Amino acid sequence: MKRIAGLLVALLLLAGAGIVLADNPLTINGAGASFPYPIYSKWFDDYHKKNSNNQINYQSIGSGGGIKQVTEGTVDFGASDGPMNDDQLKAFRDKHGFDILHFPTVLGADVPAYNIPGVSAELTFTPDAIAGIFLGKITKWNDPAIAGANKGVNLPGNDIVVVHRSDGSGTSYIWTDYLSKVSDEWKNKVGKGTSVNWPVGLGGKGNEGVAGLVKQTPNSFGYVELIYAIQNNMPYGKVKNASGNVVKADLASVTAAAAGAAKDMPADFRVSITNAPGKNAYPISSFTWLLIPEKFSDAAKREAIKGFINWMLVDGQNEVEALSYAKLPKEVVAKEKQALAKVQ
């Protein structure tokens, strides 16, 4: 009897230990884009509190860093505002034998932010003016290319201080993707990418760094994700779109930019919506993506990540507009749910 009692106690202890182990939270590590960091930070915190004991740690290091770390396997997932290119995906596939998948999370916008002492007006920028400033050809705030679109505004003759990202950045990818579409000179001389050889300007790390530089530098002009301009109370301009209309970045105009892409979204979700058609489309809009390896050796992490993405596609979308991001179109959400089956 004593032996049986002892065996029962041992089994109960083992079962109890199993229960404790099952309840132990996982730590999931991700890194990448600063463009969506405000919503990611909220999502990961809310998901942890409401739905799971699992802890998702995310470092806002820029899209270039996110791509690098997920391809090197130093994080469980990456994040980028610029999709990985064919060469990057092939290199990963050749090395590992499986793919990295792109899952769109939200829509956002790059905005032209400026700090001009004595000017409080909301400025308008044409594609030619933005390209000219970043090429270093337009150097004064009262240049006709800027003044012509802002009649009645007393612009100074001060030198423009251009501010760009210093790190590998999806926000830069969106900005340079746009410039490559509206300026042949930019396309041929500089091109698009998470990192480019900037013709002029000062570099700031992350959206946070560019926002800080623009705020503290008189006569500066830079690009930041919309929520950073709002959170930092920074003036930012309207932009003339492909239809010739002057549009301000907001939820409606970003959603309008995605309308056409949603219906014809490619199976791998890599799509550009900069300079999109449509009279109400904001021209410097973009999806942003989580970069998820197709295969996980740790089944618990795989299921945890898939669980988060499922939650993000439904409940998480209800939180995005409060932080000035736009929701994913329903057609995209439906396709993503199907694509989750590829994660094994």
C-alpha atoms as one frame of an Amber mdcrd trajectory, in Angstrom:
protein
   0.000   0.000   0.000   2.837   2.343   0.878   4.394   1.714  -2.522   1.091
   2.442  -4.275   0.589   5.586  -2.198   4.115   6.698  -2.996   3.582   6.072
  -6.686   0.373   8.087  -6.652   2.135  10.976  -4.924   4.932  10.850  -7.482
   2.463  10.832 -10.363   0.589  13.766  -8.875   3.843  15.690  -8.463   4.818
  14.988 -12.072   1.378  15.990 -13.301   1.599  19.135 -11.247   5.008  19.906
 -12.660   3.600  19.392 -16.142   0.807  21.840 -15.440   3.293  24.440 -14.220
   5.450  23.933 -17.301   2.428  24.240 -19.579   1.464  27.490 -17.917   4.952
  28.957 -18.161   4.782  31.965 -20.494   6.836  32.060 -23.664   9.104  34.949
 -24.553   8.874  35.846 -28.232  11.390  38.298 -29.663  10.894  40.563 -32.654
  12.630  43.596 -34.131  12.351  46.032 -36.995  10.299  48.945 -38.242   9.771
  52.077 -36.154   6.948  53.214 -38.495   4.402  50.895 -36.748   6.069  50.869
 -33.317   3.314  52.838 -31.535   0.614  50.342 -32.548   2.876  47.298 -32.113
   3.754  48.400 -28.604   0.063  48.705 -27.730  -0.870  45.435 -29.431   1.801
  43.366 -27.751   0.896  44.784 -24.344  -2.852  44.323 -24.841  -2.487  40.812
 -26.230  -0.347  39.832 -23.250  -2.864  41.218 -20.756  -6.097  40.069 -22.388
  -5.313  36.907 -24.298  -2.066  35.263 -23.347   0.647  34.913 -20.749   3.155
  35.012 -23.584   5.461  38.028 -23.633   6.285  39.607 -26.997   9.398  41.775
 -26.862   9.877  44.142 -29.795  12.820  46.405 -30.577  12.205  49.416 -32.802
  15.495  49.334 -34.739  14.355  50.149 -38.278  13.226  47.906 -41.118  16.753
  47.175 -42.308  17.631  45.825 -38.875  14.424  43.805 -38.770  15.169  42.147
 -42.109  18.757  41.443 -41.045  17.839  39.914 -37.705  15.025  37.684 -38.952
  17.173  36.376 -41.810  20.026  35.660 -39.386  17.625  33.930 -36.989  18.426
  36.152 -34.004  14.722  37.020 -33.540  11.519  35.022 -33.917  10.019  37.544
 -36.331  10.960  40.755 -38.092   9.032  43.813 -39.185   9.468  46.077 -42.188
   7.692  48.876 -44.029   9.467  47.887 -47.227   8.916  44.306 -48.365  11.971
  42.082 -48.717  13.173  42.006 -52.314  13.506  38.902 -54.493  17.245  38.585
 -53.877  16.829  38.750 -50.088  14.081  36.135 -50.141  16.041  33.840 -52.446
  19.159  34.079 -50.270  17.136  33.060 -47.212  15.383  30.224 -49.082  18.646
  28.878 -50.472  20.179  28.828 -46.994  17.246  27.473 -44.977  15.042  25.608
 -47.441  11.905  27.572 -46.641  10.550  31.102 -47.030   9.936  34.218 -45.019
   6.278  35.241 -45.297   4.918  38.793 -45.318   1.824  39.598 -43.244   0.427
  43.153 -43.596  -0.602  44.623 -40.234  -1.773  48.219 -40.743  -1.625  51.079
 -43.209   0.221  54.278 -42.494   1.672  57.359 -44.162   4.936  59.255 -44.436
   4.342  62.978 -44.050   6.559  65.956 -44.971   7.293  67.607 -41.620   8.884
  71.018 -41.291  10.042  73.608 -38.765  10.010  77.140 -40.182  10.203  79.864
 -37.518   7.372  82.362 -37.964   5.389  80.154 -40.359   2.343  78.484 -38.832
   0.431  77.841 -42.067  -0.236  74.318 -43.282   1.928  74.086 -46.388   1.318
  72.234 -49.634   4.094  70.334 -51.411   4.156  69.182 -55.016   6.058  66.041
 -56.050   8.574  68.235 -57.906   9.218  70.316 -54.796   9.767  67.303 -52.541
  12.096  65.636 -55.042  13.945  68.899 -55.646  14.519  69.467 -51.934  15.865
  65.948 -51.369  18.037  66.123 -54.490  19.580  69.326 -53.141  18.350  71.391
 -56.112  15.800  73.418 -54.116  17.681  75.004 -51.239  15.609  77.998 -50.073
  12.201  78.016 -48.434  10.985  80.817 -50.726  11.962  78.937 -53.903   9.197
  79.315 -56.527   8.607  75.543 -56.500   7.455  75.841 -52.881   6.073  79.372
 -52.879   3.966  78.732 -55.990   1.925  76.089 -54.171   1.576  78.269 -51.063
   0.369  81.662 -52.270  -0.247  84.113 -49.471   2.264  82.460 -47.126   5.297
  84.606 -46.287   8.063  82.046 -46.716  11.574  83.117 -45.671  14.671  82.999
 -47.856  16.422  80.757 -45.340  18.340  77.638 -46.342  16.382  74.378 -46.063
  17.950  71.841 -43.682  17.053  68.398 -45.044  16.619  65.590 -42.502  16.514
  61.899 -43.407  16.986  58.550 -41.697  20.497  57.396 -40.851  19.515  53.755
 -40.321  18.064  51.134 -42.632  14.464  52.195 -42.663  11.128  51.164 -44.125
   9.977  54.737 -43.688  12.828  55.663 -46.039  11.787  52.860 -48.376   8.285
  54.358 -48.626   9.679  57.869 -49.131  12.211  56.819 -51.776   9.715  54.495
 -53.478   7.436  57.515 -53.840  10.241  59.776 -55.085  11.272  57.126 -57.638
   7.749  57.157 -59.055   7.401  60.943 -59.322  10.964  61.896 -60.316  12.994
  60.205 -63.045  16.066  62.058 -61.829  15.635  60.595 -58.338  14.978  57.131
 -59.763  18.134  57.225 -61.895  20.472  58.956 -59.439  19.362  57.611 -56.068
  16.631  54.983 -56.395  14.574  53.317 -53.690  15.571  51.249 -50.695  15.666
  51.028 -46.934  19.086  52.681 -47.199  20.209  54.983 -50.025  23.040  57.422
 -50.670  21.292  60.641 -49.733  22.396  63.600 -51.887  22.013  66.064 -48.987
  20.923  66.274 -45.395  21.350  65.273 -41.773  20.587  61.763 -40.527  18.449
  60.793 -37.548  17.997  57.281 -36.154  14.443  55.988 -36.260  11.266  57.978
 -36.729  11.955  59.196 -33.216  15.339  60.594 -34.234  14.078  62.368 -37.355
  11.138  63.859 -35.440  13.537  65.113 -32.770  15.925  66.646 -35.303  13.153
  68.434 -37.184  11.672  69.791 -33.958  14.978  71.192 -32.731  16.400  72.423
 -36.063  15.052  75.720 -37.466  14.206  75.684 -41.209  14.316  71.889 -41.358
  12.347  69.553 -43.606  12.077  65.792 -43.114   9.761  62.803 -43.326   8.183
  60.875 -40.458   5.328  58.446 -40.018   2.052  60.275 -39.408   1.631  59.277
 -35.752   5.079  60.669 -34.877   4.138  64.062 -36.342   0.872  64.040 -34.382
   2.434  62.870 -31.109   5.189  65.476 -31.358   2.800  68.270 -32.396   4.794
  68.866 -35.567   3.481  70.813 -38.564   3.252  68.614 -41.657   2.155  69.404
 -45.168  -0.402  68.307 -47.702   0.848  66.649 -50.892  -0.425  66.879 -54.466
  -1.401  63.361 -55.550  -1.366  61.518 -58.878  -4.800  62.908 -59.733  -3.613
  66.475 -59.174  -5.530  66.951 -55.930  -3.959  68.314 -52.772  -4.487  65.760
 -49.995  -3.662  65.664 -46.296  -2.638  62.377 -44.690  -5.441  60.977 -42.548
  -7.332  57.728 -42.099  -9.623  58.315 -45.066  -6.901  59.316 -47.536  -4.616
  56.425 -46.549  -7.512  53.977 -46.862  -8.300  55.453 -50.291  -4.721  54.753
 -51.397  -5.121  51.082 -50.494  -8.510  50.611 -52.157  -7.209  49.475 -55.532
  -4.439  47.273 -54.136  -6.813  45.401 -51.827  -8.729  43.805 -54.686  -5.624
  42.667 -56.553  -3.334  41.906 -53.609  -0.617  39.452 -54.709  -0.410  36.116
 -52.924   2.801  37.136 -51.121   1.295  40.509 -50.016   4.277  42.494 -51.348
   2.710  45.548 -52.934   3.436  49.261 -53.238   0.654  51.846 -52.922   2.736
  55.014 -53.178   1.439  57.538 -55.735  -1.774  55.505 -55.972  -4.564  56.601
 -58.333  -7.739  58.129 -56.941  -8.718  61.715 -56.265  -8.748  61.208 -52.480
  -5.659  58.985 -52.192  -2.768  60.232 -50.072   0.282  59.548 -52.257   2.894
  58.550 -49.634   0.949  55.688 -48.037   2.009  52.118 -47.372   1.224  48.802
 -45.796   3.677  47.612 -43.151   4.509  43.929 -42.673   5.473  41.328 -40.105
   8.150  38.996 -41.475   7.384  35.470 -40.309   9.534  32.407 -41.050   7.505
  29.710 -42.802   8.805  27.011 -40.423   9.503  26.973 -36.678  11.427  24.304
 -34.792   9.623  25.411 -31.612   5.963  24.435 -32.026   4.857  26.465 -28.999
   6.343  29.651 -30.445   4.819  28.916 -33.825   1.331  28.558 -32.360   1.803
  31.636 -30.171   2.801  33.777 -33.151  -0.070  32.444 -35.247  -2.429  33.138
 -32.350  -1.241  36.729 -32.151  -1.629  37.284 -35.901  -5.172  35.904 -35.793
  -5.986  38.280 -32.936  -4.306  41.191 -34.728  -6.378  40.620 -37.856  -9.646
  40.849 -35.925  -9.585  42.469 -32.485  -6.306  44.294 -33.032  -7.679  46.189
 -36.027 -10.152  47.932 -33.724  -7.261  49.682 -31.965  -5.386  51.147 -34.941
  -7.385  54.262 -35.779  -6.855  55.768 -32.327  -3.156  55.927 -33.235  -3.763
  57.375 -36.732  -3.163  54.172 -38.674  -5.733  52.823 -41.118  -7.327  49.385
 -40.842  -6.498  46.618 -43.242  -9.102  46.172 -45.996 -11.399  43.206 -45.367
 -10.212  41.477 -48.547  -6.632  41.546 -47.234  -7.647  40.223 -43.807  -9.418
  37.263 -45.425  -6.370  36.418 -47.554  -4.032  36.657 -44.562  -6.105  34.233
 -42.526  -5.734  31.708 -45.322  -1.992  32.403 -45.615  -1.464  31.590 -41.917
  -1.832  27.920 -42.798   1.579  28.164 -44.523   3.310  28.752 -41.156   4.327
  25.284 -39.950
